[in-house]
Amino acid sequence: MGSSHSTDKRRHHGFDADRDAKKLHSACKGAGTDEKKIIEVLSSRTSEQRQQIKQKYKALYGKDLEEVLKGDLSGSFEKAVLALLDLPCEYKARELHKAMKGAGTDESLLIEILCTQNNKEITSIKEAYKRLFDKDLESDVKGDTSGSLRKILVAVLEATRDENQQVNIELAEQDASDLYKAGEGRWGTEELAFNVVLAKRSYSQLRATFQAYEKVCGKDIEESIKSETSGDLEKAYLTLVSCAKDCPGYFAKLLHESMKGAGTDEDTLIRILVTRAESDLPAIKGKFQEMYKKSLTEAVRSDTSGDFRKLLLAILH
C-alpha cells in the first residue's frame, strides 16, 4: 500500500506534462484569463519541460499553446511568456532575425547575443536559425554588417573557441605583444590579431593574456580598445573582453542599465532573465548585489508591475 501512495505523491509534486497542459488550458478557457496559473506553471518548469507541455497541449487540444496564449495575453507579459515557451537557442535565433530584418540593423543586439555565447550555444543558435527561417545565420550576418564588425562577428560565428582550460603563459605573452603591436597607431590593418585572439582563445587563456598585456603596455586592454576603436567594433571587442573576464558581471551591468533612469527596457530584461535562467542566473544575481548594493529581485520589483513583474519575480525566485 505504502509504495503506491508515495508514487502518487511524487507524481503530484513531480513534473507531469499532461497535468500542466490541462492547467494551462483551463487558465485560458472561458471569460478572463487566469494569469496566476500561467505564471505558476511556466516559471516552475525547465525549458525542456516546457517543450513537453507544448507537445502535450497540441496533442490534447489540436492547437499551438503559443497561439492560444498570444490571443489571450498582451504587452511585456505576453513577450516574456512566449520567450519562456521557446528553447533558449530558438529564442536567440528569433531575436537575431528580428535584429536584421527590415531597414536598419540592430548591431547592439547582434553583438550582445553573438559575443556572449560558448561554442555549443553558437552552434545550436545556428541550427535553430536554419530550422526556423530556412536561412543561414552566417550569410545573414555577413549581408547585414560590414567592415571590421562583420569580421569579428564571422569569427565568433565559426564557434571554434578553444575550450581547454589550461593556460599557456608563452602564448599569452605572445598574444599580448601581438595585440600591443596591432593597436599601436596602425589600427585597422591589424585588427586581425584582435579577432583571432578574442574569438578563438579560451576565457582562462584570455584572462592571462589581459594580465600580460597590462605588463607590456602599462594600461588595461579595455583602455586600449576604447582609444583605438569606436562604435560597434568597440562594443563587440569590449563585450568579448568582459565576457572573458566576468560574464555574470557583464549581464548584471546590462540589467542595471535596462532599469536605471526613466523607462525600463523590458526586452532586455526578458532576454537576459529568460535565456540565462538555467545557466548563470544565480551568479548574475550575486554580481548584481555586489555591484549595485541591492538585490536584482528588488530592482526588478521596483521597476516593473502587474503580471509581468510577477512572472519575472517567479523566474528570479
Secondary structure as the mmCIF struct_conf table of DSSP 4:
data_model
#
loop_
_struct_conf.conf_type_id
_struct_conf.id
_struct_conf.beg_label_comp_id
_struct_conf.beg_label_asym_id
_struct_conf.beg_label_seq_id
_struct_conf.end_label_comp_id
_struct_conf.end_label_asym_id
_struct_conf.end_label_seq_id
HELX_RH_AL_P HELX_RH_AL_P1 GLY A 2 HIS A 13
BEND BEND1 GLY A 14 GLY A 14
HELX_RH_AL_P HELX_RH_AL_P2 ALA A 17 CYS A 28
BEND BEND2 LYS A 29 GLY A 32
HELX_RH_AL_P HELX_RH_AL_P3 GLU A 35 SER A 43
TURN_TY1_P TURN_TY1_P1 SER A 44 SER A 44
BEND BEND3 ARG A 45 ARG A 45
HELX_RH_AL_P HELX_RH_AL_P4 SER A 47 TYR A 61
BEND BEND4 GLY A 62 LYS A 63
HELX_RH_AL_P HELX_RH_AL_P5 LEU A 65 ASP A 72
HELX_RH_AL_P HELX_RH_AL_P6 GLY A 75 LEU A 85
BEND BEND5 ASP A 86 ASP A 86
HELX_RH_AL_P HELX_RH_AL_P7 PRO A 88 MET A 100
BEND BEND6 LYS A 101 GLY A 104
HELX_RH_AL_P HELX_RH_AL_P8 GLU A 107 LEU A 114
TURN_TY1_P TURN_TY1_P2 CYS A 115 THR A 116
HELX_RH_AL_P HELX_RH_AL_P9 ASN A 119 PHE A 133
BEND BEND7 ASP A 134 LYS A 135
HELX_RH_AL_P HELX_RH_AL_P10 LEU A 137 ASP A 144
HELX_RH_AL_P HELX_RH_AL_P11 GLY A 147 LEU A 157
TURN_TY1_P TURN_TY1_P3 GLU A 158 GLU A 158
HELX_RH_AL_P HELX_RH_AL_P12 ILE A 169 GLY A 183
BEND BEND8 GLU A 184 GLY A 185
TURN_TY1_P TURN_TY1_P4 TRP A 187 THR A 189
BEND BEND9 GLU A 190 GLU A 190
HELX_RH_AL_P HELX_RH_AL_P13 GLU A 191 LYS A 200
BEND BEND10 ARG A 201 ARG A 201
HELX_RH_AL_P HELX_RH_AL_P14 TYR A 203 CYS A 217
BEND BEND11 GLY A 218 LYS A 219
HELX_RH_AL_P HELX_RH_AL_P15 ILE A 221 GLU A 228
HELX_RH_AL_P HELX_RH_AL_P16 GLY A 231 MET A 259
BEND BEND12 LYS A 260 GLY A 263
HELX_RH_AL_P HELX_RH_AL_P17 GLU A 266 ARG A 276
TURN_TY1_P TURN_TY1_P5 ALA A 277 ASP A 280
HELX_RH_AL_P HELX_RH_AL_P18 LEU A 281 TYR A 292
BEND BEND13 LYS A 293 LYS A 294
HELX_RH_AL_P HELX_RH_AL_P19 LEU A 296 ASP A 303
HELX_RH_AL_P HELX_RH_AL_P20 GLY A 306 LEU A 316
#
